Amino acid sequence: MGRNILPHALKTPVLQKLKDKRIVLASASPRRRDILRGIGIDPEIVPSTFEENLSSGSFADIHEYPVATATHKGVEVYEKLVRENPDDPPDLVIAADTIVLTHPSPVASNVSYSLQPGTEQQLLEKPGTKEENLRMLLDMNGNVCEVTTGVTLIFPVLQSPGYKISSIDERTLVYFADNEKQLIKSYVESGEGVDRAGGFAVQGLGGLLVRKIEGDYNNVVGFPAASFYKLLEALEEEDEEFLEV
């Protein structure tokens, strides 16, 4: 169908507009690549080398943290590609960052988790060892966590600095079952949860620990495809320079 658009992609105006464009994913994540391929976008893979060393405590709203990280990743890749080949700059750089936060259990399933006053959420870092992974999953057992992904798009414009940034964050609740300790220990021993946000992979063996998901499943995997597509549509409708420079 085009340079980065696969034959099964929907024939929508924004995807048609992308078909001859240079689309770059600033991530080595196979899960993000596969989700994008699933909706018909086959991006060039250029992993960011940004150190991801921002301080989460420096943000008034913790949800700004993954958006800021994604933005740094995207800008770093965009500027590097422009330096390397000014005659073939990317038309669209896609960057993302996913974090997992603690979350109080909603009092009812129809209560929006974004309307919880006075709640201080804690960032659940990637466990570096099986011991850390076990402690994290025991704490979350029978409870709820929130998965937030920041997505940033970088695209060229005529005015300085030569590109524009547009970002969103997507939030999903994951409800853990009240699992037997032996199941959690067995999962930890598999090693799947080590060095993963939240200490589990819902698309893998970690799915056995989860009772239900409220929101976008793909967001928990690592990339909110539906919200990403809506952002593309909004930019195509509202920004005259989007994919035109």
C-alpha positions as CSV (number, residue, x, y, z in Angstrom):
1,M,0.0,0.0,0.0
2,G,2.9,2.4,0.7
3,R,6.2,3.0,2.3
4,N,5.1,2.2,5.8
5,I,1.5,1.3,5.5
6,L,0.5,-2.4,5.2
7,P,-2.1,-3.8,2.8
8,H,-4.6,-4.6,5.6
9,A,-4.7,-1.0,6.9
10,L,-8.1,0.6,6.9
11,K,-8.6,3.0,4.0
12,T,-9.1,6.0,6.1
13,P,-8.0,9.5,5.1
14,V,-5.2,9.8,7.7
15,L,-3.8,6.4,7.0
16,Q,-4.0,7.1,3.2
17,K,-2.0,10.3,3.9
18,L,0.7,8.3,5.8
19,K,1.2,5.8,3.0
20,D,4.2,7.5,1.3
21,K,5.6,9.0,4.5
22,R,8.7,8.0,6.5
23,I,7.3,6.8,9.8
24,V,9.7,6.1,12.7
25,L,9.1,4.3,16.0
26,A,11.6,5.6,18.6
27,S,11.5,2.3,20.5
28,A,13.0,-1.2,20.3
29,S,9.9,-2.7,21.9
30,P,8.6,-5.6,19.8
31,R,5.2,-5.2,21.5
32,R,4.8,-1.6,20.3
33,R,6.0,-2.5,16.9
34,D,3.5,-5.4,16.7
35,I,0.5,-3.3,17.9
36,L,1.3,-0.7,15.2
37,R,1.6,-3.4,12.6
38,G,-1.7,-4.7,13.8
39,I,-3.4,-1.5,12.7
40,G,-1.5,-1.4,9.4
41,I,1.5,0.8,10.3
42,D,4.9,-0.7,9.7
43,P,7.4,1.8,11.1
44,E,11.1,2.1,10.7
45,I,12.7,1.2,14.1
46,V,15.2,3.7,15.5
47,P,15.5,3.1,19.2
48,S,16.0,6.2,21.4
49,T,19.2,6.5,23.4
50,F,17.7,8.9,25.9
51,E,18.7,7.7,29.4
52,E,15.2,8.0,30.9
53,N,16.6,9.7,33.9
54,L,13.9,12.3,34.6
55,S,12.8,12.6,38.2
56,S,9.2,11.5,38.6
57,G,9.0,13.6,41.7
58,S,9.6,16.8,39.8
59,F,6.1,16.6,38.2
60,A,3.1,18.1,39.8
61,D,1.0,15.4,38.2
62,I,2.7,12.0,37.9
63,H,0.9,11.4,34.6
64,E,3.1,14.1,33.0
65,Y,6.2,12.0,33.7
66,P,5.7,9.3,30.9
67,V,4.7,12.0,28.5
68,A,7.8,14.0,29.2
69,T,10.0,10.8,28.8
70,A,8.3,10.0,25.5
71,T,8.8,13.5,24.3
72,H,12.6,13.4,25.1
73,K,12.8,10.0,23.3
74,G,11.0,11.3,20.2
75,V,12.9,14.6,19.9
76,E,16.2,12.8,20.4
77,V,15.5,10.4,17.5
78,Y,14.0,13.1,15.3
79,E,17.0,15.4,15.6
80,K,19.5,12.6,15.1
81,L,17.8,11.5,11.9
82,V,17.7,15.0,10.6
83,R,21.4,15.4,11.3
84,E,22.3,12.1,9.7
85,N,20.2,12.7,6.5
86,P,18.8,16.2,6.0
87,D,17.5,15.3,2.6
88,D,15.3,12.5,4.0
89,P,14.0,13.6,7.4
90,P,11.2,11.6,9.1
91,D,7.6,12.7,8.4
92,L,6.5,11.3,11.7
93,V,8.3,10.0,14.8
94,I,6.3,8.0,17.3
95,A,7.6,7.7,20.9
96,A,6.0,6.2,24.0
97,D,6.7,5.5,27.6
98,T,4.7,3.3,30.0
99,I,4.6,3.4,33.8
100,V,2.6,1.6,36.4
101,L,1.1,3.4,39.4
102,T,-0.5,2.3,42.6
103,H,-4.3,2.9,42.7
104,P,-7.0,2.6,45.3
105,S,-9.8,0.1,44.5
106,P,-12.8,2.0,43.0
107,V,-15.9,1.8,45.2
108,A,-17.9,0.9,42.1
109,S,-16.9,-0.4,38.7
110,N,-18.7,2.6,37.0
111,V,-16.7,5.2,39.0
112,S,-14.1,6.9,36.9
113,Y,-10.6,6.3,38.3
114,S,-9.7,9.9,37.2
115,L,-12.1,11.3,39.7
116,Q,-10.5,10.1,42.9
117,P,-9.8,13.2,45.1
118,G,-6.8,13.4,47.4
119,T,-5.2,10.2,46.1
120,E,-1.4,10.1,46.1
121,Q,-0.2,7.5,43.6
122,Q,3.2,5.8,43.9
123,L,5.3,4.9,40.9
124,L,6.0,1.1,40.7
125,E,9.6,0.9,39.4
126,K,10.7,-2.0,37.2
127,P,11.8,-4.8,39.6
128,G,15.5,-5.5,39.1
129,T,15.5,-8.9,40.8
130,K,13.0,-11.8,41.4
131,E,12.9,-10.8,45.1
132,E,11.8,-7.3,44.2
133,N,9.3,-8.7,41.7
134,L,7.8,-11.0,44.4
135,R,7.4,-8.2,46.9
136,M,5.7,-6.0,44.3
137,L,3.3,-8.7,43.1
138,L,2.3,-9.7,46.7
139,D,1.6,-6.0,47.4
140,M,-0.7,-5.8,44.3
141,N,-2.3,-9.2,44.9
142,G,-6.1,-8.6,45.0
143,N,-5.6,-4.9,44.4
144,V,-5.7,-2.5,41.5
145,C,-2.9,-0.7,39.6
146,E,-3.0,1.9,36.9
147,V,-1.0,1.6,33.7
148,T,-0.3,5.0,32.0
149,T,1.4,5.4,28.6
150,G,2.6,8.7,27.3
151,V,2.6,8.9,23.5
152,T,4.3,11.7,21.7
153,L,4.3,12.5,17.9
154,I,7.0,14.6,16.3
155,F,6.5,16.0,12.8
156,P,8.2,18.6,10.7
157,V,6.9,22.2,10.4
158,L,8.4,25.3,8.8
159,Q,8.8,27.4,11.9
160,S,11.7,27.0,14.4
161,P,12.8,24.6,15.7
162,G,11.6,22.8,12.6
163,Y,9.2,20.3,14.3
164,K,6.1,20.2,16.3
165,I,5.2,18.0,19.3
166,S,1.8,16.6,20.1
167,S,1.2,14.3,23.1
168,I,-1.4,12.3,25.0
169,D,-1.5,10.0,28.0
170,E,-3.7,6.9,28.2
171,R,-4.7,5.3,31.6
172,T,-6.0,1.8,32.2
173,L,-6.9,0.0,35.4
174,V,-5.6,-3.6,36.0
175,Y,-7.5,-5.6,38.6
176,F,-5.4,-8.4,40.1
177,A,-7.2,-11.6,41.2
178,D,-6.8,-12.8,44.8
179,N,-4.1,-15.2,43.8
180,E,-2.6,-18.0,45.9
181,K,1.0,-17.2,47.0
182,Q,2.3,-20.3,45.2
183,L,1.0,-19.0,41.8
184,I,2.7,-15.7,42.4
185,K,6.0,-17.4,43.4
186,S,5.8,-19.6,40.3
187,Y,5.3,-16.6,38.1
188,V,8.2,-14.8,39.6
189,E,10.4,-17.8,39.1
190,S,9.6,-17.7,35.4
191,G,11.5,-14.4,35.2
192,E,9.0,-12.8,32.9
193,G,8.2,-9.9,35.3
194,V,11.8,-8.8,36.0
195,D,12.7,-5.5,34.5
196,R,9.1,-4.9,33.3
197,A,6.9,-1.9,34.4
198,G,4.7,-3.2,37.2
199,G,6.5,-6.5,37.3
200,F,4.2,-8.4,35.0
201,A,3.4,-8.9,31.4
202,V,-0.4,-9.1,30.8
203,Q,0.1,-10.5,27.3
204,G,2.2,-13.4,28.7
205,L,2.1,-15.6,31.7
206,G,1.2,-12.6,33.8
207,G,-2.3,-12.7,32.4
208,L,-3.0,-15.5,34.8
209,L,-2.7,-13.1,37.7
210,V,-5.2,-10.6,36.4
211,R,-9.0,-10.6,37.0
212,K,-10.0,-7.8,34.7
213,I,-8.9,-4.8,32.8
214,E,-10.8,-1.5,32.7
215,G,-9.7,0.5,29.6
216,D,-7.5,-0.2,26.7
217,Y,-5.8,-3.6,26.8
218,N,-3.2,-2.5,24.3
219,N,-2.2,0.3,26.6
220,V,-1.3,-2.3,29.3
221,V,0.8,-4.2,26.7
222,G,2.6,-0.9,25.9
223,F,0.9,1.2,23.3
224,P,-2.7,2.6,23.2
225,A,-3.5,2.1,19.5
226,A,-7.0,3.6,19.6
227,S,-6.0,6.8,21.3
228,F,-2.9,7.1,19.0
229,Y,-5.2,6.8,16.0
230,K,-7.6,9.5,17.3
231,L,-4.6,11.8,17.8
232,L,-3.6,11.2,14.2
233,E,-7.1,12.1,13.1
234,A,-7.2,15.2,15.2
235,L,-3.9,16.4,13.8
236,E,-4.9,15.7,10.3
237,E,-8.1,17.7,10.7
238,E,-6.8,20.6,12.8
239,D,-3.1,21.2,11.9
240,E,-2.6,22.4,8.3
241,E,1.2,21.5,8.4
242,F,0.7,17.9,9.6
243,L,2.3,15.6,7.0
244,E,2.5,18.5,4.5
245,V,6.0,19.8,5.1
